[in-house]
Amino acid sequence: MEIAKPTEADKEQFKSLLAGLPGIDIKPMFGNLGAFVNGNMFAGLFGSTIGLRLSDEDREALTSSSETLPFGPAGRPMAGYVGLPVQDPGAKIEPWVARALEHVATLPPKAPKAPKKKS
């Protein structure tokens, strides 16, 4: 499976869309980036696509009002996420980023994984 890689411009745009949001962590993931709240990913960058984990209602509203993309590897998109081109105008994406953060912040915090035992 081929993993799409973002350009430096895509990474900078992703970070700028998330700038100033409280309580989030941005972490590298498989050559891409993920944005987390309470250990749960609410936004991710896969190649040049930003994926947002929205409520069912918000996901339906976005897909019916905008052209969206699958988020994740070809043939295996991530369920529950909807994608937009990361280079779309910030004014178009930022409200959806805020809704994704608001939605995922209501989920139970993800417990940290236990460290692997050394053999």
N, CA, C and O atoms as a MOPAC input file, in Angstrom:
PM7 MOZYME 1SCF
protein

 N      0.85200 1    -1.17600 1     0.00000 1
 C      0.00000 1     0.00000 1     0.00000 1
 C      0.89800 1     1.23900 1     0.00000 1
 O      1.80900 1     1.36600 1     0.81700 1
 N      0.62400 1     2.12400 1    -0.91300 1
 C      1.41600 1     3.33900 1    -1.03300 1
 C      0.82300 1     4.42900 1    -0.14800 1
 O     -0.38200 1     4.67800 1    -0.16700 1
 N      1.69400 1     5.07500 1     0.62800 1
 C      1.26900 1     6.14900 1     1.51700 1
 C      1.56800 1     7.48500 1     0.83300 1
 O      2.71700 1     7.77000 1     0.49600 1
 N      0.53200 1     8.29800 1     0.63000 1
 C      0.70000 1     9.61600 1     0.02800 1
 C      1.49100 1    10.51000 1     0.97100 1
 O      1.27400 1    10.48200 1     2.18200 1
 N      2.39600 1    11.29400 1     0.43100 1
 C      3.22500 1    12.19500 1     1.22700 1
 C      2.82000 1    13.64300 1     0.95100 1
 O      2.64000 1    14.02700 1    -0.20400 1
 N      2.68000 1    14.43700 1     1.99500 1
 C      2.36700 1    15.85100 1     1.79400 1
 C      3.61500 1    16.64700 1     1.44000 1
 O      4.73200 1    16.25300 1     1.77600 1
 N      3.41600 1    17.75900 1     0.76700 1
 C      4.51400 1    18.69100 1     0.51700 1
 C      4.72000 1    19.52400 1     1.77900 1
 O      3.88300 1    19.51100 1     2.68200 1
 N      5.81400 1    20.23400 1     1.83600 1
 C      6.04800 1    21.14000 1     2.98100 1
 C      4.95400 1    22.20500 1     3.02800 1
 O      4.52500 1    22.60000 1     4.11200 1
 N      4.50000 1    22.67200 1     1.86700 1
 C      3.41500 1    23.66300 1     1.81800 1
 C      2.12600 1    23.08000 1     2.39400 1
 O      1.39100 1    23.77500 1     3.09500 1
 N      1.84700 1    21.80100 1     2.10100 1
 C      0.65400 1    21.14700 1     2.66100 1
 C      0.75000 1    21.07700 1     4.18100 1
 O     -0.22300 1    21.35100 1     4.88300 1
 N      1.93800 1    20.70500 1     4.69200 1
 C      2.13100 1    20.61800 1     6.14800 1
 C      1.94700 1    21.98000 1     6.81100 1
 O      1.30700 1    22.08600 1     7.85700 1
 N      2.50700 1    23.01100 1     6.20300 1
 C      2.37700 1    24.35200 1     6.77200 1
 C      0.92000 1    24.82300 1     6.75100 1
 O      0.44700 1    25.43600 1     7.70800 1
 N      0.21400 1    24.53500 1     5.65800 1
 C     -1.20900 1    24.90900 1     5.57500 1
 C     -2.01700 1    24.18100 1     6.64600 1
 O     -2.86500 1    24.78700 1     7.30000 1
 N     -1.75800 1    22.88500 1     6.82900 1
 C     -2.44400 1    22.09000 1     7.85500 1
 C     -2.21800 1    22.71700 1     9.22500 1
 O     -3.16800 1    22.92400 1     9.98100 1
 N     -0.96500 1    23.01900 1     9.54400 1
 C     -0.64700 1    23.61500 1    10.85200 1
 C     -1.31300 1    24.98300 1    11.01400 1
 O     -1.77700 1    25.32200 1    12.10300 1
 N     -1.36100 1    25.76600 1     9.93900 1
 C     -1.97500 1    27.09200 1    10.04500 1
 C     -3.48300 1    26.99700 1    10.26800 1
 O     -4.06400 1    27.84900 1    10.94100 1
 N     -4.12100 1    25.96500 1     9.70600 1
 C     -5.56200 1    25.77900 1     9.91600 1
 C     -5.87800 1    25.42700 1    11.37000 1
 O     -6.98800 1    25.66600 1    11.84700 1
 N     -4.89400 1    24.85600 1    12.07000 1
 C     -5.08700 1    24.42400 1    13.45400 1
 C     -4.51000 1    25.40400 1    14.46500 1
 O     -4.70000 1    25.23500 1    15.67000 1
 N     -3.81300 1    26.41600 1    13.99200 1
 C     -3.15700 1    27.37500 1    14.88400 1
 C     -4.17100 1    28.02300 1    15.82900 1
 O     -5.23400 1    28.48500 1    15.41200 1
 N     -3.81700 1    28.04100 1    17.08100 1
 C     -4.66100 1    28.71400 1    18.07300 1
 C     -5.76700 1    27.86500 1    18.66400 1
 O     -6.48000 1    28.32600 1    19.55500 1
 N     -5.93200 1    26.63400 1    18.19400 1
 C     -6.96200 1    25.77900 1    18.78200 1
 C     -6.46600 1    25.26000 1    20.13500 1
 O     -5.33300 1    24.79000 1    20.23500 1
 N     -7.28900 1    25.33800 1    21.15800 1
 C     -6.83000 1    24.95100 1    22.49900 1
 C     -6.78000 1    23.43700 1    22.70400 1
 O     -7.61900 1    22.69900 1    22.18700 1
 N     -5.78800 1    22.99100 1    23.46300 1
 C     -5.72800 1    21.61000 1    23.93200 1
 C     -5.46900 1    20.55600 1    22.88700 1
 O     -5.85300 1    19.40100 1    23.07300 1
 N     -4.82300 1    20.92200 1    21.78200 1
 C     -4.58300 1    19.92200 1    20.73700 1
 C     -3.10000 1    19.58100 1    20.65700 1
 O     -2.24200 1    20.35800 1    21.07700 1
 N     -2.82000 1    18.41200 1    20.11400 1
 C     -1.46300 1    17.97800 1    19.82800 1
 C     -1.39000 1    17.62400 1    18.35200 1
 O     -2.27100 1    16.94600 1    17.82500 1
 N     -0.34000 1    18.08400 1    17.68700 1
 C     -0.08400 1    17.70800 1    16.29600 1
 C      1.11600 1    16.78400 1    16.30800 1
 O      2.17700 1    17.13000 1    16.83000 1
 N      0.93800 1    15.59200 1    15.72200 1
 C      1.98700 1    14.58100 1    15.74500 1
 C      2.21300 1    14.03000 1    14.34000 1
 O      1.28200 1    13.95500 1    13.53800 1
 N      3.46900 1    13.64200 1    14.04600 1
 C      3.71700 1    12.97300 1    12.77100 1
 C      3.11500 1    11.57200 1    12.77600 1
 O      3.12900 1    10.87900 1    13.79300 1
 N      2.58900 1    11.17100 1    11.62700 1
 C      1.98900 1     9.84200 1    11.46700 1
 C      2.29200 1     9.32100 1    10.06900 1
 O      1.74100 1     9.81800 1     9.08700 1
 N      3.15400 1     8.33500 1     9.97400 1
 C      3.44000 1     7.67400 1     8.70700 1
 C      3.82200 1     8.67000 1     7.60700 1
 O      3.39500 1     8.52800 1     6.46100 1
 N      4.61800 1     9.66500 1     7.95700 1
 C      5.03300 1    10.67200 1     6.98800 1
 C      4.02100 1    11.78000 1     6.77400 1
 O      4.26600 1    12.70000 1     5.99400 1
 N      2.89700 1    11.70600 1     7.45100 1
 C      1.85700 1    12.71900 1     7.37500 1
 C      1.70800 1    13.35100 1     8.76000 1
 O      2.60900 1    13.22100 1     9.58900 1
 N      0.60400 1    14.02300 1     9.02400 1
 C      0.37700 1    14.65000 1    10.32400 1
 C     -1.01500 1    14.30200 1    10.83400 1
 O     -1.94100 1    14.09200 1    10.05100 1
 N     -1.14900 1    14.24500 1    12.15200 1
 C     -2.44800 1    14.05800 1    12.78800 1
 C     -2.62300 1    15.08000 1    13.88800 1
 O     -1.65400 1    15.45500 1    14.54800 1
 N     -3.84000 1    15.53500 1    14.09300 1
 C     -4.17000 1    16.47100 1    15.16300 1
 C     -5.10500 1    15.76300 1    16.14300 1
 O     -6.11100 1    15.17500 1    15.74700 1
 N     -4.75500 1    15.82900 1    17.42800 1
 C     -5.43100 1    15.04800 1    18.45400 1
 C     -5.94800 1    15.93400 1    19.57700 1
 O     -5.36500 1    16.96800 1    19.90400 1
 N     -7.05700 1    15.49800 1    20.15400 1
 C     -7.58200 1    16.08300 1    21.37700 1
 C     -7.92200 1    14.91500 1    22.29800 1
 O     -8.61600 1    13.98300 1    21.89200 1
 N     -7.44600 1    14.96400 1    23.51000 1
 C     -7.64600 1    13.87700 1    24.48400 1
 C     -7.21900 1    12.51900 1    23.93200 1
 O     -7.81200 1    11.49200 1    24.26300 1
 N     -6.19000 1    12.52100 1    23.09100 1
 C     -5.68100 1    11.27400 1    22.52700 1
 C     -6.43100 1    10.75700 1    21.31100 1
 O     -6.03400 1     9.74400 1    20.73500 1
 N     -7.50000 1    11.42100 1    20.90800 1
 C     -8.30000 1    11.01300 1    19.75000 1
 C     -8.01900 1    11.95400 1    18.57500 1
 O     -7.99000 1    13.17400 1    18.74300 1
 N     -7.81500 1    11.38100 1    17.38800 1
 C     -7.54900 1    12.20400 1    16.20900 1
 C     -8.84600 1    12.83500 1    15.70000 1
 O     -9.85000 1    12.15400 1    15.49400 1
 N     -8.79700 1    14.15900 1    15.50400 1
 C     -9.96400 1    14.85000 1    14.94800 1
 C     -9.68400 1    15.37800 1    13.54600 1
 O    -10.61400 1    15.66400 1    12.79200 1
 N     -8.39900 1    15.50700 1    13.19300 1
 C     -8.03000 1    15.96500 1    11.86000 1
 C     -6.71000 1    15.31600 1    11.48400 1
 O     -5.85600 1    15.07600 1    12.33800 1
 N     -6.55400 1    15.03800 1    10.21200 1
 C     -5.31500 1    14.45000 1     9.74500 1
 C     -4.97300 1    14.96500 1     8.36800 1
 O     -5.82500 1    15.46500 1     7.63400 1
 N     -3.70400 1    14.83200 1     8.03800 1
 C     -3.22100 1    15.20100 1     6.72200 1
 C     -2.72000 1    13.93700 1     6.05100 1
 O     -1.86000 1    13.24100 1     6.59200 1
 N     -3.24500 1    13.63900 1     4.88800 1
 C     -2.82200 1    12.47800 1     4.10600 1
 C     -2.54400 1    12.97400 1     2.70500 1
 O     -3.47000 1    13.23100 1     1.93600 1
 N     -1.26500 1    13.11000 1     2.37000 1
 C     -0.92200 1    13.72200 1     1.09400 1
 C     -1.37900 1    15.16400 1     1.10300 1
 O     -0.98400 1    15.93600 1     1.97700 1
 N     -2.20200 1    15.53700 1     0.14400 1
 C     -2.71000 1    16.90900 1     0.07900 1
 C     -4.17200 1    17.00300 1     0.52500 1
 O     -4.86700 1    17.96200 1     0.18900 1
 N     -4.63200 1    16.00200 1     1.28300 1
 C     -6.01600 1    15.97900 1     1.75800 1
 C     -6.04900 1    16.11400 1     3.27500 1
 O     -5.33700 1    15.41100 1     3.99100 1
 N     -6.88600 1    17.02800 1     3.75100 1
 C     -7.13900 1    17.11500 1     5.18400 1
 C     -8.39800 1    16.30200 1     5.45600 1
 O     -9.42600 1    16.49100 1     4.80600 1
 N     -8.30500 1    15.39900 1     6.42000 1
 C     -9.45000 1    14.57800 1     6.79800 1
 C     -9.98000 1    15.04100 1     8.14000 1
 O     -9.20800 1    15.29400 1     9.06400 1
 N    -11.28600 1    15.15100 1     8.24800 1
 C    -11.92900 1    15.63100 1     9.46300 1
 C    -12.90700 1    14.59300 1     9.98000 1
 O    -13.71700 1    14.05200 1     9.22600 1
 N    -12.82300 1    14.32300 1    11.27100 1
 C    -13.74100 1    13.37800 1    11.90800 1
 C    -14.92100 1    14.18500 1    12.45000 1
 O    -14.83300 1    14.83200 1    13.49400 1
 N    -16.00900 1    14.12500 1    11.71700 1
 C    -17.18900 1    14.91900 1    12.03900 1
 C    -18.31100 1    14.02900 1    12.56300 1
 O    -18.30800 1    12.81500 1    12.36200 1
 N    -19.25900 1    14.65400 1    13.23300 1
 C    -20.47000 1    13.92700 1    13.61700 1
 C    -21.18100 1    13.50000 1    12.34100 1
 O    -20.92300 1    14.05200 1    11.27100 1
 N    -22.07000 1    12.52600 1    12.44700 1
 C    -22.81200 1    12.06800 1    11.26500 1
 C    -23.55500 1    13.22800 1    10.61100 1
 O    -23.57400 1    13.35300 1     9.38700 1
 N    -24.16200 1    14.06900 1    11.43100 1
 C    -24.93200 1    15.20200 1    10.92300 1
 C    -24.04000 1    16.19700 1    10.17400 1
 O    -24.38400 1    16.63400 1     9.07600 1
 N    -22.89600 1    16.55400 1    10.76600 1
 C    -21.97700 1    17.49000 1    10.11600 1
 C    -21.34700 1    16.88300 1     8.86300 1
 O    -21.15200 1    17.58400 1     7.87000 1
 N    -21.02700 1    15.59600 1     8.89800 1
 C    -20.45200 1    14.93400 1     7.73300 1
 C    -21.44000 1    14.98600 1     6.56200 1
 O    -21.05500 1    15.24800 1     5.42300 1
 N    -22.70100 1    14.73400 1     6.85600 1
 C    -23.74400 1    14.80000 1     5.82300 1
 C    -23.87000 1    16.22400 1     5.28300 1
 O    -24.00000 1    16.41900 1     4.07500 1
 N    -23.83200 1    17.22000 1     6.17300 1
 C    -23.93900 1    18.61700 1     5.74300 1
 C    -22.76800 1    19.00100 1     4.84400 1
 O    -22.96100 1    19.67900 1     3.83500 1
 N    -21.56700 1    18.57900 1     5.19700 1
 C    -20.39700 1    18.92300 1     4.38700 1
 C    -20.43400 1    18.21900 1     3.03500 1
 O    -20.19000 1    18.84900 1     2.00600 1
 N    -20.73400 1    16.93200 1     3.02400 1
 C    -20.73100 1    16.20000 1     1.75000 1
 C    -21.85100 1    16.65900 1     0.81800 1
 O    -21.73100 1    16.53100 1    -0.40100 1
 N    -22.93600 1    17.19100 1     1.37800 1
 C    -24.02400 1    17.66400 1     0.51400 1
 C    -23.80000 1    19.09200 1     0.02500 1
 O    -24.45100 1    19.52700 1    -0.92500 1
 N    -22.87900 1    19.83500 1     0.66800 1
 C    -22.66200 1    21.22800 1     0.27900 1
 C    -21.33700 1    21.47100 1    -0.44000 1
 O    -21.15200 1    22.53100 1    -1.03700 1
 N    -20.42100 1    20.51900 1    -0.39700 1
 C    -19.09700 1    20.69100 1    -1.00100 1
 C    -18.65200 1    19.39300 1    -1.65800 1
 O    -19.12000 1    18.30700 1    -1.31700 1
 N    -17.74500 1    19.53300 1    -2.60200 1
 C    -17.13100 1    18.34000 1    -3.16700 1
 C    -16.08200 1    17.85800 1    -2.16900 1
 O    -15.17600 1    18.60500 1    -1.79800 1
 N    -16.21100 1    16.62000 1    -1.74400 1
 C    -15.30200 1    16.06100 1    -0.74500 1
 C    -14.50400 1    14.91100 1    -1.34200 1
 O    -14.78300 1    14.43600 1    -2.44300 1
 N    -13.50100 1    14.47800 1    -0.58100 1
 C    -12.60500 1    13.42500 1    -1.02400 1
 C    -12.58300 1    12.30700 1     0.00400 1
 O    -12.88000 1    12.54200 1     1.17500 1
 N    -12.23600 1    11.09200 1    -0.41200 1
 C    -11.99800 1    10.05300 1     0.58800 1
 C    -10.72000 1    10.41200 1     1.34600 1
 O     -9.83400 1    11.06400 1     0.79500 1
 N    -10.62600 1     9.99500 1     2.59300 1
 C     -9.44300 1    10.29100 1     3.40800 1
 C     -8.75600 1     8.99000 1     3.78900 1
 O     -9.33100 1     8.14500 1     4.47500 1
 N     -7.53100 1     8.84300 1     3.33900 1
 C     -6.74500 1     7.65700 1     3.65700 1
 C     -6.23500 1     6.99500 1     2.39500 1
 O     -6.38700 1     7.52400 1     1.29400 1
 N     -5.62800 1     5.83200 1     2.56600 1
 C     -5.06200 1     5.12400 1     1.41200 1
 C     -6.13600 1     4.75800 1     0.38900 1
 O     -7.28800 1     4.50500 1     0.74300 1
 N     -5.74100 1     4.73300 1    -0.87300 1
 C     -6.66000 1     4.35700 1    -1.95000 1
 C     -7.24400 1     2.98200 1    -1.66400 1
 O     -6.51500 1     2.04800 1    -1.33200 1
 N     -8.54000 1     2.86200 1    -1.79000 1
 C     -9.21200 1     1.59400 1    -1.55700 1
 C     -9.48500 1     1.28600 1    -0.09200 1
 O    -10.20900 1     0.33600 1     0.20900 1
 N     -8.92100 1     2.07100 1     0.82800 1
 C     -9.13000 1     1.84000 1     2.26100 1
 C     -9.31900 1     3.16000 1     3.00100 1
 O     -8.57800 1     3.44800 1     3.94200 1
 N    -10.29800 1     3.96800 1     2.59200 1
 C    -10.48600 1     5.24900 1     3.28000 1
 C    -10.88200 1     5.03100 1     4.74000 1
 O    -11.49500 1     4.02200 1     5.09000 1
 N    -10.52400 1     5.98500 1     5.56800 1
 C    -10.82800 1     5.89600 1     6.99700 1
 C    -12.30900 1     6.21200 1     7.22700 1
 O    -12.80400 1     7.26400 1     6.82300 1
 N    -12.99200 1     5.29600 1     7.87200 1
 C    -14.41400 1     5.48800 1     8.17900 1
 C    -14.57400 1     6.63700 1     9.16600 1
 O    -13.76200 1     6.81400 1    10.07300 1
 N    -15.62100 1     7.40400 1     8.97400 1
 C    -15.93000 1     8.49400 1     9.88700 1
 C    -15.23100 1     9.80000 1     9.55600 1
 O    -15.48500 1    10.81900 1    10.19800 1
 N    -14.35400 1     9.78000 1     8.56100 1
 C    -13.62900 1    10.98800 1     8.16000 1
 C    -14.07900 1    11.41400 1     6.77400 1
 O    -14.43400 1    10.58600 1     5.93500 1
 N    -14.05600 1    12.71000 1     6.55300 1
 C    -14.34600 1    13.26200 1     5.23500 1
 C    -13.16200 1    14.14400 1     4.86100 1
 O    -12.60500 1    14.83200 1     5.71600 1
 N    -12.77500 1    14.12800 1     3.58600 1
 C    -11.59400 1    14.85600 1     3.15600 1
 C    -11.90200 1    16.06900 1     2.30600 1
 O    -12.88500 1    16.11500 1     1.56600 1
 N    -11.01900 1    17.05200 1     2.44100 1
 C    -11.03700 1    18.25900 1     1.62000 1
 C     -9.60900 1    18.54100 1     1.18100 1
 O     -8.67100 1    18.16900 1     1.88600 1
 N     -9.41500 1    19.19200 1     0.03200 1
 C     -8.06000 1    19.58500 1    -0.34000 1
 C     -7.51500 1    20.56900 1     0.70800 1
 O     -8.15200 1    21.58000 1     1.00500 1
 N     -6.34800 1    20.27000 1     1.25600 1
 C     -5.80200 1    21.10400 1     2.32800 1
 C     -5.50200 1    22.52500 1     1.84300 1
 O     -5.46500 1    23.45800 1     2.64500 1
 N     -5.29000 1    22.69000 1     0.54400 1
 C     -4.98600 1    24.01400 1     0.02000 1
 C     -6.23900 1    24.82600 1    -0.32900 1
 O     -6.13000 1    25.93500 1    -0.85200 1
 N     -7.43600 1    24.27600 1    -0.03900 1
 C     -8.65300 1    25.08500 1    -0.18100 1
 C     -8.53100 1    26.30200 1     0.73500 1
 O     -7.75300 1    26.27500 1     1.68900 1
 N     -9.28500 1    27.36500 1     0.46100 1
 C     -9.19500 1    28.54600 1     1.32700 1
 C     -9.51000 1    28.19700 1     2.78800 1
 O    -10.43100 1    27.43400 1     3.07800 1
 N     -8.72700 1    28.77100 1     3.68400 1
 C     -8.91300 1    28.53000 1     5.11000 1
 C    -10.31900 1    28.84500 1     5.58200 1
 O    -10.85400 1    28.16100 1     6.45500 1
 N    -10.92400 1    29.88100 1     5.00600 1
 C    -12.27700 1    30.26200 1     5.41600 1
 C    -13.28200 1    29.15600 1     5.12800 1
 O    -14.31800 1    29.07200 1     5.78800 1
 N    -12.98600 1    28.30600 1     4.14600 1
 C    -13.86600 1    27.18100 1     3.83100 1
 C    -13.64500 1    26.01900 1     4.80600 1
 O    -14.59500 1    25.34600 1     5.20700 1
 N    -12.37700 1    25.79100 1     5.18200 1
 C    -12.03000 1    24.61900 1     5.99100 1
 C    -12.14200 1    24.87100 1     7.49300 1
 O    -12.58300 1    23.98800 1     8.22900 1
 N    -11.75300 1    26.04900 1     7.95800 1
 C    -11.66100 1    26.30900 1     9.40100 1
 C    -12.94900 1    26.03800 1    10.18100 1
 O    -12.87300 1    25.48400 1    11.27800 1
 N    -14.12900 1    26.40300 1     9.66500 1
 C    -15.34300 1    26.07700 1    10.43700 1
 C    -15.52700 1    24.57200 1    10.62300 1
 O    -16.02400 1    24.13000 1    11.65900 1
 N    -15.12700 1    23.78300 1     9.62000 1
 C    -15.26500 1    22.32700 1     9.71900 1
 C    -14.21900 1    21.75100 1    10.67400 1
 O    -14.48500 1    20.77300 1    11.37300 1
 N    -13.03900 1    22.35400 1    10.70200 1
 C    -12.01300 1    21.93700 1    11.66600 1
 C    -12.54400 1    22.15400 1    13.08300 1
 O    -12.40400 1    21.28800 1    13.94600 1
 N    -13.15100 1    23.31600 1    13.31100 1
 C    -13.70700 1    23.61800 1    14.63700 1
 C    -14.81200 1    22.62700 1    15.00900 1
 O    -14.90300 1    22.20500 1    16.16200 1
 N    -15.64100 1    22.25900 1    14.05000 1
 C    -16.70700 1    21.28300 1    14.33400 1
 C    -16.13100 1    19.90200 1    14.63100 1
 O    -16.63400 1    19.19200 1    15.50100 1
 N    -15.07100 1    19.51900 1    13.90600 1
 C    -14.43100 1    18.22800 1    14.16100 1
 C    -13.83100 1    18.21100 1    15.56100 1
 O    -13.99000 1    17.23300 1    16.29100 1
 N    -13.14500 1    19.27900 1    15.94000 1
 C    -12.56300 1    19.37100 1    17.28000 1
 C    -13.65600 1    19.29800 1    18.34000 1
 O    -13.52500 1    18.57100 1    19.32500 1
 N    -14.72700 1    20.04700 1    18.14000 1
 C    -15.83800 1    20.05300 1    19.10100 1
 C    -16.43900 1    18.65300 1    19.24700 1
 O    -16.72700 1    18.21400 1    20.36000 1
 N    -16.62500 1    17.96200 1    18.13700 1
 C    -17.20500 1    16.62000 1    18.16200 1
 C    -16.28400 1    15.63100 1    18.87300 1
 O    -16.72700 1    14.91400 1    19.77000 1
 N    -15.02600 1    15.58400 1    18.49100 1
 C    -14.10300 1    14.59200 1    19.04400 1
 C    -13.78800 1    14.89100 1    20.50600 1
 O    -13.49300 1    13.97100 1    21.26900 1
 N    -13.84300 1    16.15200 1    20.90800 1
 C    -13.60100 1    16.50400 1    22.31200 1
 C    -14.66300 1    15.91100 1    23.23900 1
 O    -14.43600 1    15.78800 1    24.44300 1
 N    -15.82200 1    15.54300 1    22.68300 1
 C    -16.88100 1    14.94600 1    23.50800 1
 C    -16.67100 1    13.44700 1    23.71700 1
 O    -17.33400 1    12.84300 1    24.56000 1
 N    -15.75600 1    12.84300 1    22.96000 1
 C    -15.51000 1    11.41000 1    23.07800 1
 C    -14.66700 1    11.12500 1    24.31900 1
 O    -13.92800 1    11.99800 1    24.77500 1
 N    -14.76900 1     9.91800 1    24.86900 1
 C    -13.95300 1     9.59100 1    26.03600 1
 C    -12.46800 1     9.67500 1    25.68400 1
 O    -12.07000 1     9.30200 1    24.58000 1
 N    -11.64600 1    10.16400 1    26.61900 1
 C    -10.20700 1    10.22700 1    26.34100 1
 C     -9.65000 1     8.84200 1    26.03800 1
 O    -10.04900 1     7.84700 1    26.64300 1
 N     -8.73300 1     8.80400 1    25.10000 1
 C     -8.09200 1     7.54700 1    24.73700 1
 C     -6.98800 1     7.26000 1    25.74700 1
 O     -6.14500 1     8.11200 1    26.02800 1
 N     -7.00900 1     6.06500 1    26.27700 1
 C     -5.98200 1     5.67900 1    27.24600 1
 C     -4.65100 1     5.50900 1    26.53100 1
 O     -4.60800 1     4.93400 1    25.44400 1
 N     -3.55300 1     6.00200 1    27.12400 1
 C     -2.25800 1     5.81000 1    26.48600 1
 C     -1.90200 1     4.33200 1    26.42900 1
 O     -2.23800 1     3.56000 1    27.32700 1
 N     -1.21700 1     3.95500 1    25.35800 1
 C     -0.79400 1     2.56000 1    25.22200 1
 C      0.29900 1     2.26400 1    26.22900 1
 O      1.15300 1     3.10700 1    26.50600 1
 N      0.26400 1     1.06000 1    26.77200 1
 C      1.30400 1     0.63600 1    27.70200 1
 C      2.60500 1     0.47400 1    26.92800 1
 O      2.59300 1     0.02700 1    25.78100 1
 N      3.72500 1     0.83300 1    27.54600 1
 C      4.99600 1     0.64800 1    26.84900 1
 C      5.26400 1    -0.82100 1    26.57900 1
 O      4.90400 1    -1.69300 1    27.37000 1
 N      5.90900 1    -1.08000 1    25.43800 1
 C      6.22000 1    -2.46600 1    25.08500 1
 C      7.29100 1    -3.00100 1    26.03400 1
 O      8.24600 1    -2.30600 1    26.38400 1
 N      7.10300 1    -4.25200 1    26.43700 1
 C      8.08600 1    -4.89400 1    27.29500 1
 C      9.27600 1    -5.32500 1    26.46200 1
 O      9.13000 1    -5.84000 1    25.35400 1
 N     10.46500 1    -5.10100 1    27.02100 1
 C     11.67500 1    -5.53500 1    26.33000 1
 C     11.89400 1    -7.00600 1    26.60600 1
 O     11.73400 1    -7.47800 1    27.73100 1
 N     12.26200 1    -7.72100 1    25.56000 1
 C     12.47300 1    -9.17000 1    25.69200 1
 C     13.81200 1    -9.48200 1    26.29000 1
 O     14.15000 1   -10.65200 1    26.47000 1

